[in-house]
Amino acid sequence: MAFKCFTRTWWRLNPAWSGGREPDASGRKTTIAKRVQTEEEARAICKQYNDSHEPGFLSRKAEYMEL
């Protein structure tokens, strides 16, 4: 198996919603690692990114998916 690590913003601005943002899992993905060989390695890459970056108001976080 191989995995891809990427970042994605989970919310988008919308003043009509409570708190000024609405869920949006369809946001643009930015690849941070391609063809990672193990799930453990993919998990570690995402953890390192998330530990060193503030998610901000729109909750930009690293994730991984199986290729």
PyMOL commands that set and color helices and strands:
alter all, ss='L'
color gray80, all
select helices_A, chain A and resi 18-20+39-52
alter helices_A, ss='H'
color red, helices_A
select strands_A, chain A and resi 3-9+11-13+21-23+29-36+60-66
alter strands_A, ss='S'
color yellow, strands_A
deselect
rebuild
show_as cartoon
